[in-house]
Amino acid sequence: MKKNKKSIFVFIALLALSACQTTQQTTQLGFGSTAARPVNSSKTFQSLTEQIEKDPGNPLPYNIRGAAYGEIAQYKNALADFSTAIQLDPNYHYAYANRAFVYSQMGQRSLALQDYNKALSIDVQYDQAYVGRGLLYLQSNQQTASLQDFNKAITINPANPQAYYNRGLIRHNLKDYEGAIEDFTSAVGLRPEQAETYIARGKVYMDINDSLTAYDDFTQAVYLEKNNSNAWLYAAQSLERLGRFEKSKEAYQKAINLNANNSQARLGLSRVKSEL
């Protein structure tokens, strides 16, 4: 199953800096609300480094700093910090899952899979590791294994929006339109600020010829992310199907203005111009 990387509901979750001063052990990279991101300023890293210098045997600051590095794509630094956290505590499953996510971002899927498996061998109830491993399977077109992991994540934590979203992608691909809509709707309810979920659900509505409902979803996606070229593209496509060619032309043009390489928008613009 070929998927644009942007279609995969990859989130970044980091605890606020104050977490360094608590016993909280759950900093997770790759699966949370973007609203949870701390500001990755030099002061942030300086404070984390000071925490490490004060307590070098504590894996938590390494895990948090590794997640901060991961967020800004400094993957080598992130790997070093997660590996140190694991050396300090070989049963630190959060660090294994975080390192797995970084490996996946670097295209090292076999290493990512090993780390997700290790995290789950330590804590079989860690839902985020199932989501991460499920994404690896999804990217490798192993739909059955991926579906099993997302099902498991939802069973463990029914409030996990990314598990619903990614299961919805699989159900859509399998033409289980009702199931896909149900999953995307659950994801929307749990995380309403994510434009990609509305886009995904809107595409299902397009496939079942409910262009008006699809347009509502694409409009919401545009509202959430006004600079999302694909949101404008899909809004334009739904307007085209509804016969609203002038509005469709405007939306296609907006998509092109945001991304001159949006070939689908250029083709759509040519189509609707011929209708005017």
C-alpha positions as CSV (number, residue, x, y, z in Angstrom):
1,M,0.0,0.0,0.0
2,K,1.6,3.2,-1.1
3,K,1.0,6.1,1.2
4,N,2.3,9.7,1.1
5,K,4.4,10.2,4.2
6,K,2.2,13.1,5.2
7,S,-0.8,10.8,5.2
8,I,0.6,8.8,8.1
9,F,-0.6,10.3,11.3
10,V,2.9,10.9,12.8
11,F,2.7,13.1,16.0
12,I,5.3,14.5,18.2
13,A,4.8,14.3,22.0
14,L,7.2,15.8,24.5
15,L,6.7,16.7,28.1
16,A,7.3,20.2,29.3
17,L,10.7,21.0,30.7
18,S,9.3,20.8,34.2
19,A,9.0,17.0,33.7
20,C,12.7,16.8,34.3
21,Q,12.1,17.7,37.9
22,T,9.5,14.9,38.4
23,T,9.5,11.2,38.5
24,Q,7.5,11.1,35.3
25,Q,8.9,8.4,33.0
26,T,6.6,8.7,29.9
27,T,8.2,11.1,27.5
28,Q,7.2,9.8,24.1
29,L,8.6,10.8,20.7
30,G,6.4,10.6,17.6
31,F,2.9,10.1,18.9
32,G,1.4,13.1,20.7
33,S,-0.3,16.4,20.2
34,T,1.9,19.0,18.5
35,A,0.5,21.4,21.2
36,A,2.6,19.5,23.7
37,R,5.9,20.5,22.2
38,P,8.2,22.5,24.3
39,V,10.2,25.4,22.7
40,N,13.4,23.8,21.6
41,S,15.6,26.8,22.4
42,S,19.1,26.8,23.5
43,K,17.9,27.3,27.0
44,T,15.8,24.1,26.8
45,F,18.8,22.0,25.9
46,Q,21.0,23.9,28.4
47,S,18.6,23.1,31.2
48,L,18.3,19.4,30.2
49,T,22.1,19.1,30.0
50,E,22.4,20.7,33.5
51,Q,19.9,18.0,34.8
52,I,22.1,15.3,33.2
53,E,25.3,16.8,34.8
54,K,23.6,16.9,38.2
55,D,22.2,13.4,38.0
56,P,24.2,11.4,35.4
57,G,22.7,8.1,36.5
58,N,19.2,9.1,35.8
59,P,17.9,8.0,32.4
60,L,14.9,10.4,32.3
61,P,16.8,13.6,31.3
62,Y,18.5,11.6,28.5
63,N,15.1,10.4,27.3
64,I,13.6,13.9,27.3
65,R,16.7,15.5,25.6
66,G,16.7,12.7,23.1
67,A,13.1,13.4,22.3
68,A,13.9,17.1,21.9
69,Y,16.7,16.2,19.5
70,G,14.4,13.9,17.6
71,E,11.8,16.6,17.2
72,I,14.3,18.9,15.4
73,A,15.6,15.9,13.3
74,Q,19.0,15.7,15.1
75,Y,18.7,12.0,14.9
76,K,22.3,11.1,15.8
77,N,22.1,13.1,19.0
78,A,18.7,11.6,19.7
79,L,20.0,8.0,19.3
80,A,23.0,8.7,21.5
81,D,20.7,10.0,24.3
82,F,18.2,7.1,24.0
83,S,21.0,4.6,24.0
84,T,22.5,6.1,27.1
85,A,19.1,6.0,28.8
86,I,18.9,2.3,27.9
87,Q,22.4,1.6,29.2
88,L,21.4,3.2,32.5
89,D,18.1,1.3,32.7
90,P,17.9,-1.7,30.3
91,N,14.2,-2.0,31.1
92,Y,13.3,1.5,30.1
93,H,10.8,0.7,27.5
94,Y,9.9,4.3,26.7
95,A,13.5,4.9,25.5
96,Y,13.4,1.7,23.4
97,A,10.2,3.0,21.7
98,N,11.6,6.5,21.2
99,R,14.8,5.1,19.7
100,A,12.7,2.9,17.4
101,F,10.8,5.9,16.2
102,V,14.1,7.7,15.3
103,Y,15.4,4.6,13.5
104,S,12.1,4.5,11.5
105,Q,12.6,8.2,10.6
106,M,16.1,7.3,9.4
107,G,14.8,4.5,7.3
108,Q,16.4,1.8,9.5
109,R,13.3,-0.3,9.8
110,S,14.9,-3.5,11.0
111,L,16.5,-1.7,13.9
112,A,13.2,0.1,14.6
113,L,11.3,-3.2,14.7
114,Q,13.9,-4.7,17.1
115,D,13.4,-1.8,19.5
116,Y,9.6,-1.8,19.3
117,N,9.7,-5.6,20.0
118,K,12.0,-5.0,22.9
119,A,9.8,-2.3,24.4
120,L,6.8,-4.6,24.1
121,S,8.7,-7.5,25.7
122,I,9.3,-5.2,28.7
123,D,5.7,-3.9,28.8
124,V,3.2,-5.8,26.8
125,Q,0.6,-3.1,27.6
126,Y,2.5,-0.2,26.1
127,D,0.0,1.0,23.4
128,Q,2.3,3.5,21.8
129,A,4.8,0.8,20.9
130,Y,2.0,-1.1,19.1
131,V,1.1,2.1,17.2
132,G,4.8,2.6,16.2
133,R,5.2,-1.0,15.2
134,G,1.9,-0.9,13.4
135,L,3.2,2.0,11.3
136,L,6.3,0.1,10.4
137,Y,4.1,-2.8,9.2
138,L,1.9,-0.3,7.4
139,Q,4.8,1.3,5.5
140,S,6.0,-2.2,4.5
141,N,2.5,-3.2,3.2
142,Q,2.0,-5.8,5.9
143,Q,-1.6,-4.9,6.4
144,T,-2.7,-7.8,8.5
145,A,0.2,-7.4,11.1
146,S,-0.4,-3.6,11.1
147,L,-4.1,-4.0,11.7
148,Q,-3.5,-6.4,14.6
149,D,-1.2,-3.9,16.2
150,F,-3.6,-1.0,15.9
151,N,-6.4,-3.2,17.2
152,K,-4.2,-4.1,20.2
153,A,-3.4,-0.5,20.9
154,I,-7.1,0.5,20.8
155,T,-7.9,-2.4,23.1
156,I,-5.3,-1.3,25.6
157,N,-6.1,2.4,25.3
158,P,-9.5,3.3,23.6
159,A,-8.5,7.0,23.8
160,N,-5.5,6.6,21.4
161,P,-6.4,8.9,18.4
162,Q,-3.4,7.8,16.3
163,A,-4.4,4.2,16.5
164,Y,-7.8,4.9,15.2
165,Y,-6.5,7.1,12.5
166,N,-4.0,4.6,11.2
167,R,-6.5,1.7,11.4
168,G,-8.8,4.0,9.4
169,L,-6.2,4.2,6.7
170,I,-6.1,0.4,6.5
171,R,-9.9,0.0,6.5
172,H,-10.2,2.6,3.7
173,N,-7.6,0.8,1.7
174,L,-9.6,-2.4,2.2
175,K,-12.7,-0.6,1.1
176,D,-14.3,-1.0,4.5
177,Y,-15.7,2.5,4.1
178,E,-18.1,2.3,7.1
179,G,-15.3,1.1,9.4
180,A,-12.9,3.8,8.1
181,I,-15.4,6.6,8.7
182,E,-16.0,5.2,12.2
183,D,-12.3,5.2,13.0
184,F,-11.6,8.6,11.6
185,T,-14.6,10.0,13.5
186,S,-13.2,8.5,16.7
187,A,-9.8,10.1,16.0
188,V,-11.5,13.5,15.3
189,G,-13.3,13.3,18.6
190,L,-10.1,12.6,20.5
191,R,-7.9,15.0,18.6
192,P,-10.1,17.6,16.7
193,E,-7.2,19.9,15.9
194,Q,-5.5,17.5,13.3
195,A,-6.3,18.5,9.8
196,E,-5.0,15.2,8.3
197,T,-7.8,13.3,10.0
198,Y,-10.5,15.4,8.3
199,I,-8.8,15.0,5.0
200,A,-8.7,11.2,5.4
201,R,-12.3,11.0,6.3
202,G,-13.3,13.4,3.5
203,K,-11.5,11.1,1.0
204,V,-13.6,8.2,2.2
205,Y,-16.8,10.3,1.7
206,M,-15.6,11.1,-1.8
207,D,-15.2,7.3,-2.5
208,I,-18.8,6.7,-1.5
209,N,-20.0,9.7,-3.6
210,D,-21.0,11.9,-0.7
211,S,-19.2,15.0,-2.0
212,L,-21.1,17.4,0.2
213,T,-20.0,15.8,3.4
214,A,-16.5,15.4,2.0
215,Y,-16.4,19.1,1.3
216,D,-17.4,19.8,4.9
217,D,-14.4,17.8,6.1
218,F,-12.0,19.4,3.6
219,T,-13.2,22.8,4.6
220,Q,-12.5,22.0,8.3
221,A,-9.0,20.9,7.3
222,V,-8.4,24.2,5.4
223,Y,-9.6,26.0,8.5
224,L,-7.1,24.2,10.7
225,E,-4.2,24.4,8.2
226,K,-4.7,27.3,5.8
227,N,-1.3,26.6,4.1
228,N,-2.0,22.9,3.5
229,S,-2.0,22.6,-0.3
230,N,-3.6,19.1,-0.2
231,A,-6.5,20.3,1.9
232,W,-7.2,23.0,-0.8
233,L,-6.8,20.3,-3.5
234,Y,-9.4,18.0,-2.0
235,A,-11.7,20.9,-1.3
236,A,-11.4,21.8,-4.9
237,Q,-12.1,18.3,-6.1
238,S,-15.3,18.0,-3.9
239,L,-16.5,21.4,-5.3
240,E,-15.8,20.2,-8.8
241,R,-18.0,17.1,-8.2
242,L,-20.7,19.4,-6.8
243,G,-20.6,21.4,-10.0
244,R,-19.4,24.5,-8.3
245,F,-16.7,25.2,-10.9
246,E,-15.9,28.8,-10.1
247,K,-15.3,28.0,-6.4
248,S,-13.4,24.9,-7.4
249,K,-11.2,26.9,-9.7
250,E,-10.3,29.3,-6.8
251,A,-9.5,26.3,-4.5
252,Y,-7.3,24.7,-7.1
253,Q,-5.5,27.9,-7.7
254,K,-4.9,28.3,-3.9
255,A,-3.5,24.8,-3.8
256,I,-1.1,25.6,-6.6
257,N,-0.1,28.9,-5.0
258,L,0.9,27.0,-1.9
259,N,2.7,24.2,-3.8
260,A,3.6,24.9,-7.4
261,N,4.4,21.2,-7.8
262,N,0.9,20.0,-7.0
263,S,0.2,18.3,-10.3
264,Q,-3.2,17.1,-9.3
265,A,-4.3,20.7,-8.6
266,R,-2.9,21.8,-12.0
267,L,-4.9,19.0,-13.8
268,G,-8.0,19.9,-11.8
269,L,-7.6,23.6,-12.6
270,S,-7.5,22.8,-16.4
271,R,-10.6,20.6,-16.1
272,V,-12.8,23.2,-14.3
273,K,-11.6,26.0,-16.6
274,S,-13.0,24.0,-19.5
275,E,-16.4,24.0,-17.7
276,L,-16.6,27.7,-17.3
